[in-house]
Amino acid sequence: MRIRKILVVDDSPTDRYMLSDILQRHGFQVATAADGDDALRKIHYDKPELVLMDVVMPGKNGFQLTRQITRDPANQGLSIMMCSIKGQEADRVWALCQGACDYIVKPVNPAELLSKIGAIC
């Protein structure tokens, strides 16, 4: 399956803009959410194929939200890639344990991001 629709979830307006810009310039349809509640609504109504999820956010953090999303049968087939400034190996491993398919560290290298998206089946 080729990814076309991506939801960027990040509490930083700057990061949302930068990630959206990279993705839109490469032909992706992008929606954004500033927090977990907004993300859950957009997942339900917009049906993205990939969620690019920050870790550190107010309310539910990205790990908690990823766990909630991936355990809901209604979201079967939805991929989540964590995107965070937290660059420790333990963060990457914990993200994968919560149900994320991959992890990328900010600041994002556009070529690496696009390569990781392209590898998602």
C-alpha positions as CSV (number, residue, x, y, z in Angstrom):
1,M,0.0,0.0,0.0
2,R,1.4,3.4,-1.0
3,I,0.9,6.0,1.8
4,R,-1.1,9.1,0.5
5,K,-2.8,10.6,3.6
6,I,-0.8,11.6,6.6
7,L,-1.8,13.1,9.9
8,V,0.9,15.2,11.6
9,V,0.4,15.3,15.4
10,D,2.6,17.8,17.2
11,D,1.9,20.6,19.7
12,S,4.6,22.8,18.1
13,P,3.1,25.0,15.3
14,T,6.6,25.3,13.8
15,D,7.1,21.5,13.7
16,R,3.6,21.0,12.2
17,Y,4.4,23.5,9.5
18,M,7.8,22.1,8.7
19,L,6.7,18.5,8.5
20,S,3.6,19.4,6.5
21,D,5.6,21.4,4.1
22,I,8.1,18.5,3.4
23,L,5.3,16.1,3.0
24,Q,3.0,18.3,0.8
25,R,6.0,19.1,-1.5
26,H,6.3,15.4,-2.1
27,G,2.7,14.8,-3.0
28,F,1.1,13.7,0.3
29,Q,-2.2,14.9,1.5
30,V,-1.6,16.2,5.0
31,A,-3.8,17.1,7.9
32,T,-2.5,18.3,11.3
33,A,-3.5,18.0,14.9
34,A,-2.1,19.9,17.9
35,D,-3.0,17.4,20.6
36,G,-4.3,13.9,21.2
37,D,-8.0,14.7,21.3
38,D,-7.8,16.5,18.0
39,A,-5.8,13.6,16.6
40,L,-8.4,11.0,17.6
41,R,-11.1,13.1,15.9
42,K,-9.2,13.4,12.7
43,I,-8.2,9.7,12.7
44,H,-11.9,8.9,13.0
45,Y,-13.2,11.3,10.3
46,D,-10.3,11.7,7.9
47,K,-9.0,8.1,7.9
48,P,-5.3,8.8,7.4
49,E,-3.0,6.0,6.4
50,L,-0.1,7.2,8.5
51,V,0.2,9.2,11.7
52,L,3.4,11.1,12.3
53,M,3.3,11.4,16.1
54,D,5.3,13.7,18.4
55,V,6.1,12.2,21.9
56,V,6.1,15.2,24.2
57,M,2.7,16.9,24.1
58,P,0.2,18.3,26.7
59,G,-2.4,15.9,27.9
60,K,-1.7,12.4,26.5
61,N,1.8,12.0,25.3
62,G,2.6,10.4,22.0
63,F,3.4,7.0,23.6
64,Q,0.0,6.9,25.4
65,L,-1.8,8.0,22.3
66,T,0.0,5.5,20.1
67,R,-1.0,2.7,22.5
68,Q,-4.6,3.8,22.5
69,I,-4.8,4.1,18.7
70,T,-3.1,0.8,17.9
71,R,-5.2,-1.2,20.4
72,D,-8.5,0.1,18.8
73,P,-9.7,-2.5,16.2
74,A,-11.3,0.4,14.2
75,N,-7.7,1.6,13.4
76,Q,-6.5,-1.7,12.1
77,G,-4.0,-1.0,9.2
78,L,-3.2,2.6,10.4
79,S,0.6,3.0,10.7
80,I,2.1,5.3,13.3
81,M,5.6,6.7,13.1
82,M,6.9,8.6,16.1
83,C,8.8,11.8,15.4
84,S,10.5,13.3,18.4
85,I,13.4,15.3,19.8
86,K,13.9,12.4,22.2
87,G,16.7,10.5,20.6
88,Q,17.6,7.8,23.1
89,E,17.5,4.2,22.0
90,A,15.1,3.5,24.9
91,D,12.6,6.0,23.4
92,R,12.7,4.3,20.0
93,V,12.3,0.8,21.6
94,W,9.4,2.0,23.8
95,A,7.7,3.6,20.8
96,L,7.9,0.3,18.9
97,C,6.5,-1.5,22.0
98,Q,3.5,0.9,22.0
99,G,2.7,0.0,18.4
100,A,4.6,2.4,16.3
101,C,6.1,1.1,13.1
102,D,9.1,3.4,13.1
103,Y,10.8,6.3,14.9
104,I,12.6,9.4,13.6
105,V,14.4,12.0,15.5
106,K,14.0,15.8,15.1
107,P,15.3,17.8,13.5
108,V,14.0,15.7,10.6
109,N,16.1,15.0,7.6
110,P,13.6,15.1,4.7
111,A,15.3,12.3,2.8
112,E,15.3,10.0,5.8
113,L,11.6,10.8,6.5
114,L,10.6,10.1,3.0
115,S,12.6,6.9,2.9
116,K,11.0,5.7,6.1
117,I,7.5,6.5,4.8
118,G,8.3,4.7,1.5
119,A,9.3,1.5,3.5
120,I,5.9,1.3,5.3
121,C,3.8,-1.5,3.8
